[in-house]
Amino acid sequence: MVTAKWNDVVLAESENTVIVEGNHYFPRDAVWSKYLLHSDTSSHCPWKGDASYHSLIVDGETNPDAAWYYPTPKEAAAEIKDRIAFRNDVEVSG
């Protein structure tokens, strides 16, 4: 089981993550949406496409843009559709 934690709170758990460029991409339904806050931040990857972001909110603390996903990934990254990854300051283990 792979787990993502921040501020000692489990944000996501899954036995079905996809690893791309060293990041575990969790299925969207394995991530607790109550800790996610939409962000207007976006970025572009030449081979994955356009990424959108979420900030994390745990116990009143915010971690800006700490989670990202590709709403419509390019064909080369189709395996990460409907999946969320976390920045390095989120502890991912398992």
C-alpha positions as CSV (number, residue, x, y, z in Angstrom):
1,M,0.0,0.0,0.0
2,V,1.4,3.4,-1.0
3,T,0.5,6.3,1.3
4,A,0.7,10.1,0.9
5,K,0.9,12.1,4.1
6,W,1.3,15.7,5.0
7,N,1.1,17.2,8.6
8,D,0.7,13.6,9.9
9,V,-2.6,13.2,8.0
10,V,-3.1,10.6,5.3
11,L,-4.1,12.3,2.0
12,A,-4.2,9.2,-0.2
13,E,-3.7,5.4,0.0
14,S,-3.6,2.9,-2.9
15,E,-2.1,-0.3,-4.1
16,N,-2.6,1.0,-7.6
17,T,-0.2,3.9,-8.2
18,V,1.6,4.7,-11.4
19,I,5.1,5.9,-11.1
20,V,6.2,8.6,-13.7
21,E,9.5,10.5,-13.3
22,G,9.8,9.3,-9.7
23,N,6.3,10.5,-8.7
24,H,3.5,8.2,-7.6
25,Y,0.2,9.1,-9.3
26,F,-2.7,8.0,-7.1
27,P,-6.1,7.2,-8.6
28,R,-8.4,10.2,-8.0
29,D,-10.8,8.1,-5.9
30,A,-7.9,7.1,-3.6
31,V,-7.3,10.8,-2.6
32,W,-9.3,12.4,0.2
33,S,-10.9,15.3,-1.7
34,K,-11.7,17.1,1.6
35,Y,-8.0,18.1,1.8
36,L,-7.8,19.4,-1.7
37,L,-8.5,23.0,-2.7
38,H,-8.6,24.0,-6.4
39,S,-5.7,26.2,-7.5
40,D,-5.5,28.5,-10.6
41,T,-1.9,27.4,-11.1
42,S,-1.1,25.4,-14.3
43,S,2.1,24.2,-16.0
44,H,3.0,22.5,-19.2
45,C,5.1,19.4,-19.8
46,P,6.1,18.7,-23.5
47,W,5.3,15.0,-23.3
48,K,2.5,14.9,-20.6
49,G,0.6,18.0,-21.5
50,D,-1.0,20.7,-19.3
51,A,-1.1,20.1,-15.6
52,S,-3.6,21.6,-13.1
53,Y,-3.0,22.0,-9.4
54,H,-4.6,21.6,-6.0
55,S,-3.4,23.2,-2.7
56,L,-3.6,21.1,0.4
57,I,-5.5,22.2,3.5
58,V,-4.9,20.1,6.7
59,D,-5.8,21.4,10.2
60,G,-6.0,25.0,9.0
61,E,-2.6,24.9,7.3
62,T,-2.2,25.3,3.6
63,N,0.4,23.8,1.3
64,P,0.0,25.8,-2.0
65,D,0.1,23.8,-5.2
66,A,1.3,20.6,-3.6
67,A,-0.7,18.3,-5.8
68,W,-1.1,18.1,-9.5
69,Y,-2.9,16.2,-12.2
70,Y,-3.3,16.2,-16.0
71,P,-7.0,16.6,-16.9
72,T,-6.3,15.6,-20.6
73,P,-2.8,14.1,-20.8
74,K,-1.1,13.5,-24.1
75,E,-1.2,10.0,-25.5
76,A,2.3,9.2,-24.2
77,A,1.1,9.9,-20.6
78,A,-2.4,8.3,-20.9
79,E,-1.7,6.1,-17.9
80,I,-1.9,9.1,-15.5
81,K,-5.4,10.3,-16.6
82,D,-7.6,10.7,-13.5
83,R,-4.6,10.4,-11.2
84,I,-3.0,12.9,-8.7
85,A,0.6,13.2,-7.7
86,F,2.2,15.2,-4.8
87,R,5.2,17.5,-4.4
88,N,8.3,16.3,-2.5
89,D,7.2,17.9,0.8
90,V,4.4,15.4,1.0
91,E,5.6,12.1,2.4
92,V,4.9,9.3,0.0
93,S,5.9,5.8,1.3
94,G,5.1,2.2,0.7
